[in-house]
Amino acid sequence: MNSTQFEGRLSPTEERFENLRRRSGFFLAPLIFAIVMLFPLHALSQEAHFLAAIVAFTAMLWVTEAIPMPAAALLGPALCVGLGVGPMRTVFAPFADPVVFLFIGSFMLAQAMFHHGLDRRIAVTILSLKWVGPRPWRILLAFSGVALFLSMWLSNTATTALMYPIGLSLLAGMGRAGKPNGQVSNTRHYAAAIMLLCAFASSLGGMATPVGTPPNLIGLGMIERMMGVRISFFQWMLLALPIVVPLYFVLLLAVGRKARAQFSGMNGFHDWIKTERETLGPLSKGEKNTAIAFLCTATLWILPGIISVLFGSGSEVAKFLEVHLPESVAAIIGVTLLFVLPLNWHERTFTISWKQAVQIDWGTILLFGGGLSLGSLMFATGLAEGIGHTLQDWTGAHSIAAMTFLFTALAIVTSELTSNTASANVIIPIAIGLANASGANALLPALGACLGASMGFMLPVSTPPNAIVYGSGLVPITRMVRHGFAMDLAAAVVIPCVLLLWGPIVLSI
C-alpha cells in the first residue's frame, strides 16, 4: 500500500518550512559531499573516505527530502559503483536480500486486508463489544487498542489512515463534532486524545512485530548481514512486546489524563455502531479468504519459535523449520494463497489480482535496499569502525549498557528530524561500528537504535501518522509536542532497560 496517498494537512507556516527544507537539500547535499571529500581523513582507506562522502550526501538528501527518498537510496549505491567503492554486484546485492521478500509479502497481505475492508471490520467489531459501551475511558482504550493491534501487521501510516476517519465519525456519532470548522465543542481534550491515540498507538504497535514497521526489518537485515545473527519472528515479539506494553500504558495515562467527556454526550455511540455495522454488511468472501491467508502466514511466522520453546532450539524439527521455512518464505506462501483462494471460481476471480497486489509501497522497499547496501559497505570498507572509534572518544561510551542508552536516544532524536526509515539506515550501522570498536557485542546497541528509530512523536512532520491527525485541526501543536516529548522520554528509558534486562535471556547472549 502506497503511504503517499495518506498525507495530513499542514499549516501555511509549516508548509513554508517544508518547502524551505526540501529546497535546501539541493545545496546542502552537494556541499557536505564536497566538504567530506576535501577533508583529510588519513585514518581511512580511499574507498572508506569516498563512502563517507556518499553516506553524508545520501543522509542529507534523506533528511531534507530534496528528491524522493527511494531515489536517493538508489543514487547512493550508484555513486559507490561510480567512485570505485565496490563492484556493482556487491553494491546492489542487498536489494535482493531475503528480508526484501518479507517486506513484499507483508505489504501485499496488508493491501488485501485494506482492499476487502477486513481491517475496518476488525476495528468496528472491537469497538462494538459490550464491554466498551458508551464509556469515555473504555472507548479510548478500545480505539487505541485496535490501532495498536492493526499496526502490528499493517504499516503505521495505513493503520492511522484507517483509524482516522473512524475516530472522526466516532466523535460525530457521540455528538461531539458539529462545528463547520471541524472543531469539537466542550470536549476538545477528548477529541485531541482520540486523534493523538490514533497516531501514537499506530507507531507503538509497529514495534511489536518484525513486519510492523520498516525500521524493524531494516534492523533485522543489518544485524543478520553484518553480525551473522538471525532473530526469529517469535524472538522479536518476545523482546518487543515487553517494551510496547508499558509504553502503551504511558501513552494512555499521558494522553487520556485530561480527556473528560460527559456521559450525556455518549448517547449517539450505539447509533454510530449500528450504522457502521449495517454499512459493513455480512462478511464477504474476500474478507474470509484474506483472513485465511493472514492467519496461515502469521502461524508460519511464529510456529518455529513456538517449536523452539517446546522442544528446544537444537531439536530436529526446530532446525528444519529454521532452514526450510524462514519468515520470507512464509510471507510468499501467504501471498500466494491470495492468488489461489477464489472469489468466484467460474469467473476465475481470486482474492486479489496482480494489479491490486502491486499497489504496495515499492519506495520503502527500495529505501531498505539502499540503506542495507550503504550499511554493508560501511563495514566492508572499515568506515563504520572508524566512526565508532570517533564516537567512543567523544562520548566515552565503552560498556554495552552505555552504548544501548546512547544509540536508543540518538535514534529517537534523529527520528524527530527525519523519517524513521532513514533514521534506522543511518544510526544502526554506526551503533554496530561503535560496539565492534569497543570489542563489545553489538546486538543490544543495534536493537536500541532500531527500536528508537520507531519513535518520533513530537512534531507533525516527524511521521506520516502525526501529519494525518494534525490535519484534523483537533490537535494543538503544543499538545502534540508536550505528549510527544513525554513518549520520547519514556521510550529512551524503557527501550534500553528492557533490552538490557530481558534481551540476553530472549536472545541467549
N, C-alpha and C positions, 0 to 999 in steps of 0.2 A: 504494500500500500504506500502510495507516494505521500509523504508527510507534508509536501509543499502545498497540498490542497487545503490544509488546515492552518491558517495563519490568523493571528489575532490582530486587532486594530491598535495602532499606537497613536499617541497624541501628536500634534504637529511638531512640538519641541523634540520629542523622541524620534520622529521621522527625520527631522533635520540632522540630529545626531547620527542616526543610522546612515544617512546619505554621506555625511562627512567621513564616517568610519570607513565606508566602502571606497570612497574616492581616495582616501589617504593611503590605502594599500597599494595603489599603483605607483606611488612614490616611495613609500617606506620599505616595501619588499625588495625592490632593486637596490635601494640604499643600504639596507642591512646585509644584503648579499655581497655588495662591493666592500663594505667595511670588514666583514669576516674574511673575505678573500685576501684583503691587503694587510690584515692584522697578522703579525708574526706569531705563529703557533708552532714553535720549533719542537715541542714535545710530541707532536702528531706527525704521522706519515702524510704524504701528499694526498693520498686518497681520503684519509680521515679529515684533512683540512678542507678539501673540496666538499666533502659530505657535510661538514659543519656549516658551510655557507649555504648549501642546498636546504638543509633542515631548517636553518633560520629563515631563509627565503620562503619555504613552504609554510612554516608555522605562522609567519606574518600574513600570508595570504589567507590562512585559515582563520586567524583572529579577526582580520578586517573584512573577510569575505569579498575582496575586490573582484574576484572571479568565483564562480561556484566552487564549493569545497571539493566535490568529486573531481572537477577539472584540475584543481591544484594537486590533488592526490595522484593524478596521472602525470602531471607535469614534473613533480619532484623525482620520481623514478626515471623518467625520460632524461632529465638533466644528469642523473647519476650515470646513465649509459653514455651520454654525450661527453661528459668530462672524465670518463675512464674510471669511475669509482668501482664499477663491476661490470661483468658481461651481461648482455641482455637477458639470457636465460636465467641467470641467477637473480637479477634485479626484479624481474617480473614473475618469478615462480610463486611468491606469496599470494598473488592474485588467484591462484588455483589451490590455495591451502584448503584442507578438508573443512575447516571451520566456515569457509565461504559457503559451502553447500548446506551447512546447518543454518546459516543466515537465510539462504534462498528458500529452504524447506519451511522454516518457521514463518517467514514472511508470506509465503503462499497459503499456508494454513490460516493465518490471520486474515488474509484477503478473502478467503472463502467464508470465514465467520462474518466478516463485515458485509460481504455481498448478499448473503442469505439472511442477515439480521439476527444471527444466533447470539451475538454479543449483546444486542439490545434486549433480547428476550431474557437473557440471564439477569441483566440489570433490573428490569421491571419485575421479574419473578421474585428476586430477593427483596426488593422494596415493598412488594405486596404481601410479604409474610405477616401473619397475625401478630407476631412478636413486635414488629416495627410499629404499626399503627400510627395514629396521629399524635405522636410524641416527639417533640423537637429534638431532644438529645439522641433518641434512638434513630430518628431519620438521618441525623448527621453521621451516626455510627454506621448505619447500613449503607448510606450513599458512598461514604469514603471507603467502606469495606469492599463494595463492588468494584470501585476504581482500583483499589489495591490488588484485588484478585485478578481482574481482567488484564492489568498491566503486567502481570507475571507472564502472560502468554502473547499479548498484543504489544505493539510499540507504545511507549508513553504518550506520544503525540496522538495516535489513533484512539487510545483509551480516553484521553481528555476530550478529543473531538466528539466521541460518542457520548460521554457523560455530561458535557457542557449543555447541549440542548435539553437533556433530561433534567438537569439542575434548574434551568430557566423555566421549563414547563412545570416542574415541581413547585417552584416558588409561585408561579401563576396559579396553579391548582390550589395552593394553600391560601390564596387571596392576598399574596404579598407583592405581586408585581402588577402594576397597572398604570403607572405614570408614562406619558408619551416619551420621555427621555430615557426610559429604561431603568430609572432609579426605583428602589424599593422603599416604600414609606414605612415608618415606625420601626422596622426591624432591619436596619441597614447592617448591623453586626451579624445577624443571622444570614442575610444574603451574601455578605462578604465571606462568611465562613463556608457556605456551600461552594462558592467559587474557588476559594483557596484550597479546600479539601479536594476538589476535583483535580486541580493541578498537582498539588504536593503529594497526594496519595498515589497518583499515577506515576510520579517519579520514584517514589519509595518502592512501590510494588515491582517496578522493573528490576530492582536489585536482587529479587528473591530467586530468580532462575537464570540460567545462562542465556536464554533466548529473550529475556525480558527487555533488555536494552543493549544497544551496540557496544558500549564500553565493557560489558561483561564478556562478550565474545572476543573483543579485542584483547582483553587481558588474558583470557584463556589461551588464545592463539599465540600471543607473545611468550607466555610462560612455557608453553609446550615447545615452541620453536627455539627459544633462546636458552631455556634451562633444562629441557628434556623432561619436564614434569607434566603429567597429564592429570587434570582434575575432572572427575566424572560429574555428570549432571546431578546425581544424588549427593555427592560430596559438596557440590556448590550449594545446594539447597540446605543441607545440614549446617553449613557455615554461614550462609546469608540470612536465613530466617531469624536466628537469634539477634541479628543486627536490625532487621526490618521491624520486628515486633516492638521492641522498646522505642524505636524512633517513631513508629506509628502512634503509640500512646502519648509520646511527647507532642506529636502533631495535634492529636485530639485535644489535649489539655491547652496547648498554646493557642490554637485557632478557635476552639469551641468555648473557651472560658467566658468570652464576652457575648457569645451568641445567645441571646434571650428572645424567646418568642412566646406570645400568649397562646394558651390553648384555644381560645376563641377563634384565633386565626387559622386553625388547622381544619376547619370544617370542610374545606374543599379537597382535603387529601384523598379521601375514599373515592370521591367523584373522579379525581385525576387518575387514580389507579385503575378504576373501572374503564375509563376512556382508553387508557394505554393498552390494557389487556384486550379490549374489543378491537383496537386498531391492529394489534399483532395477529389476532385470529388464532386458529389451531396451528400446531407445529407442522411446518411444511416438510416435504420430502428432502429439500435441500438442507434444511436445518438438521434433520435426522442424520443424513449422510455426513455432513460436516462434523457433527458431534461424534459419530463413529470414528471418522478419520483422526480427529483430535485426540480422542481417548486412547486409540491404538498407539498413536505416536507418543503421547505422554507416558503410557505404560512402558513402551520400549525404552524411553529415556531414563526412567527411574528403576526399571527392572534389574539391570546389572548391579546397581548399588544395593538394592534390597537383597539380592543373591549373595553379595559380598558380606553383608551384615549377618545373614543367616548361616552361611556355610563357610565364611572366611574368604578373604581376597585371594588366597592361594589355591582355592578349590578349582577343579577342572571346569565346572560349569561357569564360574566367575571369569576364568581366563578365556574360555571360549567366547562368552558374550562380549568381553572387552575387546577381543581381536576382531570378531566377525560381526558385531552389532554396535559399532560406535554411534554416537549421537547423530552424526551427519548422515549415516546410512538409515537410521531410524526416521529422520526427517524426510528423506527421499521416499521411503516406503509409505509414510503417511500421506505425502503429497500425491503419490501415485494412486492411492485409494480414491482421491478426489476425481481422478480421471477415469476411474473404473466403476464406482458406485453410480448407478443410473438415476436420472430424474424421470426419464421416460425411455424405456428400452426400445420401444417400437420406433420412436423418432430419433433414436441414437443421440439423446442429450444426456449429459452426465453432470455431476455435481458442480463442476467448474470447467470452463473452456480454457484453452491455452491463451486466448486473447484476454480473458479476465485474469488469468494467473500471472501474466507478465506485467500487470499494472502495479507491481511492487516497487519498493524504493531501491532501485538499482544504484542510485547515487551513494547510499550508505554502504553498499557492498563494495563499490569502487574505493570509497574513502577508507574502508577497513583494509583493503588490499594495499593501498598506497602507504598507509601507516605501518602495516606489518612489514612492508618492503623496506622502508626507511629504518625501522627499528632493527631489523635483521642486519642491515648494512652497518648500523652504528656499532653492533657487536663485532661484526667481521673485520671492520677497519680499526677497532680499538677506540673509536670516538666515545662510546658510552663509558668505558672505563676511565678515559681522560676527564670527562665531565664529572664522573663520580669522585675522582680524586680532588677535583677543584671544589666541589660541593662539600666534601668532607673537611677540607681545610677551612672553608668559610663557616660551616655550621658546627663543626666539632662532633657531628653525629657518628658514633662508632658502633654502638650497640644496636641489635635488631629492634629493640623497643623504641629507641630514639628515632631510628630511620622510619619505622612504621608510622609513628606520630607525625614526623616531618612530612612524609610524602602523602599521607592522607590529607593533612592540612593544605599542602601545596596544590593537590589536585582539586580540592574544594574551592580554593581561591581562584584557580585557573578556570574552573568551570563556570564561575560567575562572569568571566570576561570573554569566554569563547564557548563553543559548543562542547557538550560532554564528550562527543566522539573525538574531537580534536584534542581536548584535554588528555584523554586516555592515550592517544597516539604519541603525545609529546612527553608526558610525565612517566609513564610506565617504563620505557627503556632507560630513562635516567635513574629511576629507582633501582632497577636491576644492576645498572652500571655502578652505582654507589655501593650497593651491598657487595658486589663482587670485588670492588676495590678495597673494601674493608675485610675481605675474607669471610664474610658472613653469608648465611643462607638468605637469598634474595626473595624467597617466596612470600613472606608476610609483608615486607615493604611494597612489593609489586601489587599484592592484593589490596593493600591500603590505598595505593594510588588508583587502582581500578575502581574500587567501590567509592572512593572520594570523588571520582570524576562524574558519578551519577548525581551528585548534589547540584547546587546552583538554584537556590530558591529566592534570592533577594530581589532580582530585577525582572521586568517584563521581557527583556532581551536575553536573559540567561538561558532559558529553554523555551521551545515552542509551547509546551503546556502553560507556562506562565503568560506568554503572549496571548494565548487564546482566551484565558479567563480575564485577563486585564482588559481585553477588548469589550467586555460586557458593560463596562462603566460602573460595575458594582464593587470594585476592589480599589480603594485608595492606594496610591503608590506608597504612602508612609506605612500602611498596614502590611503590604507585601514585604517591604524592606524589614520591618520590625519582626514579623513572624519568620521571614526567610533567614534573617540573621540568627534567630533562636534555633532554627533547624540546622543551619550550618554548624553552629557552635556545638549542638548536641551530637551531630554526626562526627565532628572532629574528636570527640571523646569516646563515643560508643563504638565506632568502627575499629580503631586500633585496640581498644580494651578487649573487645570480643575476639579479634584476630589473635591477640597475644595469649589470651586465656584458653580459648576454645579451638583456635586454629591448629596448634600442634597435635591435639587429640584427633580431630577430624582428618587431618592430612598426614598423620603419622610422621611428624618431623621432630 
